[in-house]
Amino acid sequence: MYCLLIITLLAVFHDLKSYKIKNYIIIIGITTGLSFNFIEVGFQGIYYYLFAIILPVIVLFPLFLIKGLGAGDIKLFSVVGSFLGISHCFKVIIFSFLVGGFLSLIYLIKTKGFSKRFNYLISYVSRMKGKNQDLISGGKVTIKEVKLSPYYDKDIHGREGVIHFSLAILFGLIIFLFIKI
């Protein structure tokens, strides 16, 4: 687990420095996680860990589409999955989102931006509802028909309201390792 913590710390460092998690960190993390698990379970159980790498991408992809979560953060969850497997990875995801909510709340209190962000959220929901109203009233809706807009656009919003979610992942992982549920 020390390896996973070191890789996550390296990802946080790069995220804090450049708002990006380098792909080489992800590749090293996934390779190391799979190697440890291959030694532990052999070919028989390696499919379980491969699935644990892919599943966070599938589950969290909608958040990426609306720019609610960065691609690097999702890939970092895949690294966690390569070490811990599916069920433990999802526990880390849950802890990370709780920590992320807490960090966001601290940010909003510190910047006194709660009402501004809340109004933006209401505006965003209204825009999405308006864009998709014809689809909603028409009955059956396929996923291809739904019109999504990014919740966050760095060209418009800059870095305002952005937290480094890799920090939340790190603290979510630490909480998981500490209580080992």
C-alpha positions as CSV (number, residue, x, y, z in Angstrom):
1,M,0.0,0.0,0.0
2,Y,3.0,2.3,0.5
3,C,3.5,2.2,-3.3
4,L,-0.1,3.3,-3.9
5,L,0.3,6.2,-1.4
6,I,3.6,7.3,-3.1
7,I,2.0,7.2,-6.5
8,T,-1.0,9.1,-5.3
9,L,1.2,11.7,-3.6
10,L,3.1,12.1,-6.9
11,A,-0.1,12.7,-8.7
12,V,-1.2,15.3,-6.2
13,F,2.1,17.1,-6.5
14,H,1.7,17.3,-10.3
15,D,-2.0,18.3,-10.0
16,L,-1.2,21.1,-7.5
17,K,1.6,22.3,-9.8
18,S,-0.1,22.2,-13.2
19,Y,-3.7,21.2,-12.8
20,K,-2.9,18.0,-14.6
21,I,-1.9,14.5,-13.6
22,K,0.8,13.2,-15.9
23,N,0.0,10.0,-17.8
24,Y,3.3,8.4,-16.9
25,I,2.2,8.5,-13.3
26,I,-1.0,6.7,-14.2
27,I,0.9,4.1,-16.3
28,I,3.4,3.4,-13.6
29,G,0.6,3.1,-11.0
30,I,-1.5,0.7,-13.1
31,T,1.5,-1.4,-14.1
32,T,2.7,-1.6,-10.5
33,G,-0.7,-2.4,-9.1
34,L,-1.3,-5.1,-11.7
35,S,2.2,-6.5,-11.1
36,F,1.6,-6.8,-7.3
37,N,-1.7,-8.5,-7.9
38,F,-0.3,-10.8,-10.6
39,I,2.3,-12.0,-8.1
40,E,-0.4,-12.4,-5.5
41,V,-3.3,-14.0,-7.5
42,G,-1.7,-15.1,-10.8
43,F,-3.5,-15.1,-14.2
44,Q,-6.7,-16.5,-12.6
45,G,-7.6,-13.3,-10.7
46,I,-6.0,-10.7,-12.8
47,Y,-9.2,-10.2,-14.8
48,Y,-10.8,-8.9,-11.6
49,Y,-8.1,-6.2,-11.3
50,L,-8.4,-5.3,-15.0
51,F,-12.1,-4.8,-14.5
52,A,-11.3,-2.7,-11.4
53,I,-9.2,-0.4,-13.7
54,I,-12.0,0.0,-16.3
55,L,-15.0,0.3,-14.0
56,P,-14.1,3.7,-12.5
57,V,-13.7,5.1,-16.0
58,I,-17.2,3.8,-17.0
59,V,-18.9,4.9,-13.9
60,L,-17.3,8.4,-13.6
61,F,-17.3,9.2,-17.3
62,P,-20.6,11.3,-17.1
63,L,-18.9,13.6,-14.6
64,F,-16.0,14.0,-17.0
65,L,-18.5,14.9,-19.8
66,I,-19.9,17.8,-17.9
67,K,-16.4,18.8,-16.7
68,G,-17.3,18.0,-13.1
69,L,-14.2,15.7,-12.7
70,G,-11.0,15.7,-14.6
71,A,-9.7,12.8,-16.7
72,G,-6.6,12.6,-14.5
73,D,-8.7,12.1,-11.4
74,I,-10.7,9.3,-13.0
75,K,-7.5,7.6,-14.2
76,L,-6.1,8.0,-10.6
77,F,-9.2,6.1,-9.4
78,S,-8.2,3.4,-12.0
79,V,-4.8,3.2,-10.3
80,V,-6.5,2.7,-7.0
81,G,-8.6,-0.1,-8.6
82,S,-5.4,-1.8,-9.9
83,F,-4.1,-2.1,-6.4
84,L,-7.3,-2.6,-4.3
85,G,-9.8,-4.2,-6.6
86,I,-13.4,-3.2,-7.3
87,S,-15.1,-3.1,-4.0
88,H,-12.3,-1.3,-2.1
89,C,-11.9,1.1,-5.0
90,F,-15.5,2.1,-4.7
91,K,-15.1,2.7,-1.0
92,V,-12.2,5.0,-1.8
93,I,-14.4,6.8,-4.4
94,I,-17.1,7.3,-1.8
95,F,-14.6,8.6,0.8
96,S,-13.0,10.8,-1.8
97,F,-16.3,12.4,-2.8
98,L,-17.1,13.1,0.9
99,V,-13.7,14.7,1.3
100,G,-14.2,16.6,-1.9
101,G,-17.5,18.0,-0.6
102,F,-15.8,19.0,2.6
103,L,-13.0,20.7,0.7
104,S,-15.5,22.5,-1.5
105,L,-17.4,23.7,1.5
106,I,-14.2,25.1,3.1
107,Y,-13.4,26.8,-0.2
108,L,-16.9,28.3,-0.4
109,I,-16.7,29.6,3.1
110,K,-13.2,30.9,2.6
111,T,-14.0,32.8,-0.6
112,K,-17.6,33.7,0.6
113,G,-18.8,32.3,-2.7
114,F,-21.6,30.0,-1.5
115,S,-24.5,32.1,-2.9
116,K,-22.7,32.7,-6.2
117,R,-22.0,29.0,-6.7
118,F,-25.5,28.0,-5.6
119,N,-27.0,30.5,-8.1
120,Y,-24.7,29.1,-10.8
121,L,-25.9,25.6,-10.0
122,I,-29.6,26.6,-10.3
123,S,-28.9,28.4,-13.5
124,Y,-27.0,25.3,-14.9
125,V,-29.9,22.9,-14.0
126,S,-32.4,25.3,-15.6
127,R,-30.3,25.5,-18.8
128,M,-30.0,21.7,-19.0
129,K,-33.8,21.3,-18.3
130,G,-34.5,23.8,-21.0
131,K,-32.2,22.2,-23.5
132,N,-33.8,18.8,-22.9
133,Q,-37.4,19.8,-22.3
134,D,-38.6,18.6,-25.7
135,L,-37.0,15.3,-25.1
136,I,-38.4,14.9,-21.6
137,S,-42.0,15.7,-22.7
138,G,-41.7,13.4,-25.8
139,G,-41.5,10.2,-23.8
140,K,-38.6,7.8,-24.6
141,V,-35.2,9.4,-24.6
142,T,-32.0,7.8,-25.7
143,I,-28.6,8.7,-24.3
144,K,-27.6,10.1,-27.7
145,E,-30.4,12.6,-27.7
146,V,-29.6,14.1,-24.3
147,K,-27.8,17.5,-24.7
148,L,-25.1,18.1,-22.2
149,S,-23.2,21.2,-21.5
150,P,-20.1,21.4,-19.3
151,Y,-20.8,22.6,-15.8
152,Y,-17.4,24.1,-15.7
153,D,-15.6,25.7,-18.6
154,K,-12.0,26.9,-17.9
155,D,-12.1,29.4,-20.7
156,I,-15.1,31.1,-19.1
157,H,-14.6,30.5,-15.4
158,G,-10.8,30.4,-15.1
159,R,-9.8,28.5,-12.0
160,E,-12.6,30.0,-9.9
161,G,-14.4,27.3,-7.9
162,V,-11.9,24.6,-8.8
163,I,-10.5,22.2,-6.2
164,H,-7.7,19.8,-6.8
165,F,-9.7,16.6,-6.6
166,S,-6.5,14.5,-6.4
167,L,-6.2,15.8,-2.8
168,A,-9.7,14.4,-2.1
169,I,-8.6,11.1,-3.6
170,L,-5.4,11.1,-1.4
171,F,-7.4,11.8,1.8
172,G,-10.1,9.3,0.7
173,L,-7.5,6.7,0.3
174,I,-5.9,7.5,3.7
175,I,-9.3,7.3,5.4
176,F,-9.9,3.9,3.7
177,L,-6.5,2.6,4.7
178,F,-6.9,3.9,8.3
179,I,-10.3,2.3,9.0
180,K,-10.0,-0.7,6.6
181,I,-13.7,-1.4,6.1
